[in-house]
Amino acid sequence: MEPIWEGDIINLGSYRFEVILLPGHTPGSIALLEREKHFLIGGDSIQTGKIYMFGNGRNFEAFRASMKKLQGMLKDFDTVYASHDALSVPADTVNQLYIGAGRVMEKKVIGKPGELSFDKNVKSYETDGVAFYAY
């Protein structure tokens, strides 16, 4: 087993995945870009469900920088396959997450408390068609 890095290529049969580092949701988050087939496996970072942005290693600034990086690659994928909620989401979800994270960071969204039974201090922030759990 070897570590993977930004730009590494993983060949799996007829698929050629480029590793994209996406810190923010978690420090080691990645996406896998299949340029020829125009899709991205976005993991937990790109989805329509609520993204956990509280706890150790989670950082809105890093998350937003990751979405900015992906905005520069939008011509390379049409669909994102997510790990939670809807299996596939449109590539434009990247733009929505970038805008939404910015609105939360700028305190332009009011969080709703008490949704998570295991941590009542976490608030739910919903904006621009995306949602986050954060303190």
C-alpha positions as CSV (number, residue, x, y, z in Angstrom):
1,M,0.0,0.0,0.0
2,E,1.3,3.5,-0.9
3,P,-0.1,7.0,-0.2
4,I,-1.8,8.8,-3.0
5,W,-1.1,12.5,-3.9
6,E,-2.7,15.3,-5.9
7,G,-2.4,14.5,-9.6
8,D,-1.7,10.7,-9.1
9,I,-3.4,8.5,-11.7
10,I,-5.3,5.3,-10.7
11,N,-6.0,3.0,-13.6
12,L,-8.9,0.6,-13.1
13,G,-9.7,-1.2,-16.3
14,S,-11.2,1.3,-18.7
15,Y,-11.3,4.0,-16.1
16,R,-8.4,6.5,-15.5
17,F,-8.9,8.4,-12.2
18,E,-7.0,11.5,-11.3
19,V,-6.6,12.2,-7.6
20,I,-7.8,15.6,-6.5
21,L,-7.1,16.5,-2.8
22,L,-10.1,18.2,-1.2
23,P,-9.3,19.2,2.4
24,G,-12.0,20.9,4.4
25,H,-14.6,18.3,5.2
26,T,-11.8,16.2,6.5
27,P,-8.0,16.7,6.1
28,G,-7.6,13.6,3.8
29,S,-10.7,14.1,1.6
30,I,-10.1,13.4,-2.1
31,A,-12.1,13.3,-5.3
32,L,-11.4,11.1,-8.3
33,L,-11.8,12.7,-11.7
34,E,-12.4,10.6,-14.8
35,R,-11.7,13.3,-17.5
36,E,-12.5,11.1,-20.5
37,K,-15.9,9.9,-19.2
38,H,-16.6,13.3,-17.7
39,F,-17.5,12.4,-14.1
40,L,-16.1,13.0,-10.6
41,I,-16.4,10.8,-7.6
42,G,-16.7,13.4,-4.9
43,G,-16.9,11.4,-1.8
44,D,-18.4,13.2,1.2
45,S,-17.3,16.7,0.2
46,I,-19.8,17.1,-2.7
47,Q,-23.3,16.1,-2.0
48,T,-26.9,17.4,-1.5
49,G,-27.1,16.1,2.0
50,K,-25.8,18.0,5.0
51,I,-22.0,18.1,5.1
52,Y,-20.4,17.7,8.6
53,M,-18.2,20.7,9.2
54,F,-17.7,20.5,12.9
55,G,-15.0,18.6,14.9
56,N,-11.3,18.1,14.5
57,G,-9.7,18.7,11.1
58,R,-12.8,20.3,9.5
59,N,-12.3,23.8,8.1
60,F,-14.6,26.0,6.1
61,E,-11.7,28.0,4.5
62,A,-10.1,24.8,3.3
63,F,-13.4,23.4,2.1
64,R,-14.1,26.6,0.2
65,A,-10.6,26.6,-1.4
66,S,-11.3,23.0,-2.5
67,M,-14.5,24.0,-4.1
68,K,-12.7,26.9,-5.9
69,K,-10.2,24.4,-7.2
70,L,-13.0,22.2,-8.6
71,Q,-14.6,25.2,-10.2
72,G,-11.6,25.5,-12.4
73,M,-12.2,21.9,-13.5
74,L,-15.9,22.1,-14.2
75,K,-15.3,21.7,-18.0
76,D,-13.9,18.2,-17.2
77,F,-17.0,16.7,-15.5
78,D,-20.8,16.8,-15.9
79,T,-21.8,14.6,-13.0
80,V,-20.6,14.1,-9.5
81,Y,-21.1,10.8,-7.7
82,A,-21.6,11.4,-4.0
83,S,-21.2,9.2,-0.9
84,H,-24.4,10.4,0.8
85,D,-28.0,11.5,-0.1
86,A,-28.5,11.6,-3.9
87,L,-26.1,9.2,-5.6
88,S,-25.4,11.6,-8.5
89,V,-25.6,15.4,-8.4
90,P,-24.9,18.0,-11.2
91,A,-21.5,19.5,-11.5
92,D,-23.0,22.9,-10.6
93,T,-23.3,21.6,-7.0
94,V,-19.7,22.6,-6.7
95,N,-20.7,26.3,-7.3
96,Q,-23.6,26.0,-4.8
97,L,-21.2,24.6,-2.2
98,Y,-18.7,27.3,-2.8
99,I,-21.3,30.0,-2.4
100,G,-23.1,28.3,0.5
101,A,-19.8,27.8,2.5
102,G,-19.0,31.5,1.9
103,R,-22.4,32.6,3.2
104,V,-21.9,30.5,6.4
105,M,-18.4,31.8,6.9
106,E,-19.7,35.4,6.5
107,K,-22.5,34.7,9.0
108,K,-25.1,35.4,6.5
109,V,-27.0,32.3,7.4
110,I,-28.7,31.6,10.7
111,G,-28.1,28.1,12.0
112,K,-30.9,26.0,13.4
113,P,-29.8,24.3,16.6
114,G,-30.6,20.9,18.0
115,E,-31.0,18.6,15.0
116,L,-28.2,16.1,16.0
117,S,-29.0,14.0,19.1
118,F,-25.4,13.3,19.9
119,D,-24.3,17.0,19.9
120,K,-26.9,19.7,20.6
121,N,-24.4,22.5,20.1
122,V,-24.2,21.7,16.3
123,K,-26.4,23.9,14.1
124,S,-27.8,23.2,10.7
125,Y,-27.1,25.8,8.1
126,E,-29.1,25.7,4.8
127,T,-28.5,28.0,1.9
128,D,-28.3,28.1,-1.8
129,G,-29.5,24.5,-2.2
130,V,-26.8,23.1,0.1
131,A,-26.5,22.4,3.8
132,F,-23.9,22.1,6.5
133,Y,-23.7,21.0,10.1
134,A,-21.3,23.3,12.1
135,Y,-20.8,25.0,15.4
